[in-house]
Amino acid sequence: MAAKQIHELVSDVRSIHSSLEEKVRQARQKGGEKEELSRILQFLEQSEEHIDKTLAGYNDQTRTAILNTYIRYYPEEIVKAMYHLMDKAATHTGNELVSAIHSIKEDIVRMLDACNNSLLIPDVREFLEDIKTHEYCQLKEMGRRLVEMEQGV
């Protein structure tokens, strides 16, 4: 396994968000549940804004140090599973797509947690924990919405 740095992890998370945004837009064009899909788009956009805001909270030297930190363990298997789920999600609309995105968000949280557990530098751990917490909060809200959708609320 090749060594990875935090900036590559952030790039992977951004790439996943971007791919999901595209799938949601395609589902909306196909006539999926526009309100729920708009909410998912909003979640994905908020995730990107949160990464930017969190990085901006550090001074230049600390931000550079965080992004250039090497990760001891990068969970390639989780990343592969996410991309596999995204490929399958390409055909989904509505509840199925929301459920697939929920699973992918779970994997993002697992990936961030696995990477953070292998780090010793406080600023880097704090950065990844902040991103993970944001993703987890969105995950909980999406889970609640999924239950409501299944119940027809």
C-alpha positions, 0 to 999 in steps of 0.5 A: 500500500502506498503512503497517503497524506491528509491532502489525499484523504481530503481529495478522496472525500471531495471526489466522493462528494462530487460524484454523489452530487452528480448522481443526485442531480441525475436522479432529479432530472429523471424525476426522483423525489426532488425535495429529498434529493435537494436536501441531500445535495444541500448536505453534500454542499455543506460537507464541502463548505465545512471542510473549507471552513475547518481548514481556513480555521488554521494558520497557513503553517499549521494547515500546510503541516496538517495536509502534508501529514502522512497517514499510517493506515489508509483503509483502501478497502473502505474506499473501494467499497464506497466506489462500488456502492456509487457505481450501483447507486447510478441506477437508483432514484428516490429512497434507494439513492438516499439509502445508498448515499447513507451507506456511503456516508457511513463509510466516509465516517469509518474511513476518517475514523480509521485514518485518525486512529493511526495518527499521533499529531493533535492538530491533525487528529482534531482536524479529522475528528471535526470532519468526521463529526460533521459527516456523522451528524449528517448521517444521523439526520439522513438516517432519520429522514430515511425512516420517515420516507419508509414510513411515508411521513 
